[in-house]
């Protein structure tokens, strides 16, 4: 199967736009966490959101981190603020 994408008004393809956003949201320093003997590396608010949704923790800091990482993944909050919330919740 071949997928064909037409460029948008900026001359970028849809897949390029998604990659561009992902790279701009990527943290300079990934967050590394140990869980059940595994090392987990989180590089973006979207990855953090996914991990927070599936990890076995709770509490107000955890909920705040999930809210902030979701907002940052959606472009409504800075990536740096989401990272700080994740670090607070995870430690």
C-alpha positions in Angstrom: 0.0 0.0 0.0 1.3 3.4 -0.9 0.2 6.5 0.9 0.2 9.8 -1.0 0.2 13.1 0.9 -0.4 16.5 -0.7 1.6 19.4 0.7 -0.4 21.9 2.8 -0.3 25.7 2.3 3.1 25.8 4.1 4.7 23.4 1.6 4.9 20.7 4.2 3.3 17.3 4.1 1.0 16.2 6.8 3.5 13.6 8.1 6.2 16.4 8.1 4.0 18.6 10.3 3.4 15.8 12.8 7.2 15.1 13.0 7.9 18.8 13.2 5.6 19.2 16.3 7.0 16.0 17.9 10.6 17.2 17.5 9.7 20.7 18.9 8.0 19.1 21.9 10.9 16.7 22.7 12.7 17.5 25.9 16.4 18.3 25.7 16.9 16.0 28.7 14.6 12.9 28.7 13.1 11.8 32.0 14.3 8.3 33.0 12.4 6.3 35.6 12.7 2.9 37.0 9.6 0.8 37.3 9.4 -2.8 38.3 13.1 -3.3 37.3 12.6 -1.6 33.9 14.2 1.7 32.9 11.6 3.9 31.2 12.7 6.8 29.1 10.2 9.6 28.5 11.1 12.2 25.9 7.9 14.2 25.2 4.7 15.3 27.0 2.7 12.8 24.8 4.8 9.9 26.0 4.5 11.2 29.6 0.7 11.3 29.2 0.6 7.7 28.0 2.9 6.5 30.8 0.9 8.4 33.5 -2.4 6.9 32.2 -1.0 3.4 32.5 1.3 3.5 35.6 0.0 2.3 38.9 0.1 5.5 40.9 -2.4 8.1 42.0 -2.7 11.2 44.1 -3.0 14.9 43.4 0.5 15.3 42.0 -0.1 12.4 39.7 -3.4 13.9 38.4 -1.7 17.3 38.0 1.1 15.8 36.0 -1.4 13.9 33.8 -3.4 17.1 33.3 -0.3 19.2 32.5 1.3 16.6 30.2 -2.0 16.3 28.3 -2.3 20.0 27.9 1.3 20.3 26.7 0.8 17.4 24.3 -2.2 19.3 22.9 -0.2 22.5 22.7 -2.0 24.3 25.5 0.9 24.4 28.0 4.6 24.6 27.8 6.5 21.4 27.5 8.9 22.5 30.3 6.0 22.9 32.8 4.7 19.5 31.9 8.2 18.0 32.5 8.4 19.6 36.0 5.0 18.2 36.9 6.1 14.7 35.7 9.3 14.9 37.8 7.3 16.0 40.9 4.8 13.2 40.5 7.4 10.5 39.8 9.7 11.2 42.7 
